[in-house]
Amino acid sequence: PAGGALLTVDNLEAWYGESHILHGISFNVAAGEVVTLLGRNGAGKTTTLKSIMGIIGKRTGTIRFDNHDIARASSDKIARLGVGFCPEERGIFASLDVRENLMLPPQVRSGGLSLDQIFTLFPNLKERLGSQGTKLSGGEQQMLAIARILRTGARFLMLDEPTEGLAPVIIQQIGRTIARLKSEGFTILLVEQNFRFASTLADRFYVVEHGRIIDGFANSELQANMDKLHSYLGV
Ligand code: ATP
């Protein structure tokens, strides 16, 4: 999007030790968009999110967020700029209850959601306030994980496979939450294997293969490119 990019990633390369995983990832996300990274297992989607969050040891290339160069910034600094990352494994504290999980994340930036705002978005969490992380359903854990990011003041949310392992009715609930966050002005970068879910939410899609972006589509172009997508994703 001309002029309006909140996040610009250009020629990003990343390594785990000696393993060269990303080979030049380039894409952008405009403020207020939902953008989805698609691709087969091991393509490099999670590594892309981790690189943006600053939690990959070795990365090169350009990453600009909100007019700041974050390619070499620490994850603390990146969080303070308003970037939040919800990992696939969700990262909640299993031994703590819901209230404790919600109280722990530091507000690193103004605009962190209050508990009341969290309960408006996630009524289930209010009912489960005293329940331990281990006692929550998968869907409740996912909602708690997103809620924790919202407590920090993040305005740009990176969600790694939020629907993984969840029942269809819960997936719908997560979808409504993401749509609502978008309508409230949050910008969302989603990694999803569930293409149907992503296609109801995302404005644009990028396809990741072998550590590169090999194609991109607007939502309105999906139908016309279904054959290509099938071949990329093997679905
Ligand atoms: P998935 O849906 O399986 O997570 P992905 O597209 O997110 O797929 P990544 O998790 O980014 O893929 O993984 C990209 C490549 O990096 C894979 O080949 C994976 O085996 C490798 N990899 C991931 N994490 C590490 C690690 N900590 N150390 C070494 N290699 C890793």
Residues whose N, C-alpha, C, O or C-beta is under 5 A from the ligand:
A	BS01	ATP	Y16 I21 R40 N41 G42 A43 G44 K45 T46 T47
